[in-house]
Amino acid sequence: MPKKTRSVTNRNGAVTPSVGSAVSLADAKRRLDVLIRKTRDVFYKPMAVAEILYRNRTEHLNLAAKDEYRRSSDRWSKDVARMLWNTATSSNSRYWDQMFDEPLMTPATLTALGAANRSSAFPGLVETYIYAHLNDKLQGIRQILDWISEQTASEFQLMDLIAKFVNDHRYVQSVDKLYEVVVYALFEVVIQRLDAKVSLTINPNSIILKTFDDFAFMVLGVNAANPCIEHPARLYRVGKANASDGGLDMWANFGPAVQVKHVSLSMDGCSDICEKIYADKIIIVCKDAAAEVVNAVLTQVGLGERIRGVIRESDLCRWYLEACNMPKDRNLGRDLLEVLVREMGHEFSTSQDDALDRMTDFSTRRGYRYDALPNDWNALWSGA
């Protein structure tokens, strides 16, 4: 079908060119499903689509004029996120704008979805569809956390938890976040149990210490009167993904940085890890199949000396099993599972205890009826 070009006058009187081919409802829904499948824990982009369509339905927002919602949709989505779970992260503008490029939510795509969303038979159909997916995801992550909480240390198997993410289309995009939490929980509990300490010492006779004594105290915590301090060894998570973190997942106050990867790594990927993390030593956590490749590639490109160790998935499973069945420390496994649940709650904002209640209130105010969706808009689809 040839492209159609026309001009659209927005509410401010500006003329915005609209270029694109008409999109069928079936194709528009397929594009929406791709966006939903690729989203992670927080539904920012799908929620933005829902909020654009909501304003088109209630305020007659012009879907053909992309500039009317391209920037505002980010704010609308995050307003809903704050209402549901009191949090919203910053996003890169180019990353956000890509949502409105081919082959996703172009003006023509939103126009097709908007027409269905304004249907007199089911007003808000597409909005309901999108938020039904989110509601389903909220329920699922809550069930996973409840499952962990109900496990005794002796019966917990790490691979069972990983499988709940890998084998469920709702969470497969968040497996990397799960890996980070799993690694952190293990490291945090074991390091504490080892009673590891980190000390920092300066030379009290340094000739420049008289001049920089206040600097040494404020920056290092030591000075001429107290030239040595000691702290517990700790590991810290960077937290939510950030475009400027260089891929760093965790850092330690005892030296190494930690990079967690659940995907296969190429030579370029391995080199990229070392080049972007400015630490003397790096610990890489990866799947067993990638471990040999990681070691070979890093040695080949001369970066092997920066690797403190490569931890395999099988190592994690073995350590979890040993921790959960430690005969001389019966509380180790219990504490490990408690930290695991706590950190998953921090990482997966949608797992908050009252998130489902807030979602119910929000849905009621909007009039969304998830159980009334027609068969061709069934939110609990079984896509991969």
Buried (B, 14 or more C-beta within 10 A) or exposed (E): EEEEEEEBEBEEEEEBEBEBEEBEBEBBBEBBBEBBBEBBBBBBBBBBBBBBBBBBBEEEBBBBBBEBBBEBBBEBBBEBBEEBBEEBEEBEEEEBEEBBEEEBBBBBBBBBBBBBBBEEEBEBBBBBBBBBBBBBBBBBBBEBBEBBEEBEBEEBEBBEBBEBBEEBEBBBBBBBBBBBBBBBBBBBBBBBBEEBEBEEEBEEEBEEBEEBBEEBBEEBEBBBEEBEEEEEBBBEBBEBEEEEEBBBBBBBEBBBBBBBBBEEBEBEBBBBBBEEBEBEBBBBBBBEEBBEBBBEBBEEBEBBEBBBEBBBBEBBBEBBBEBBBBEEEEEBBBBBBBBBBBBBBBBBBBBBEEBBEBBEEBBEEBEBEBEEBEEEBEBEEEEE
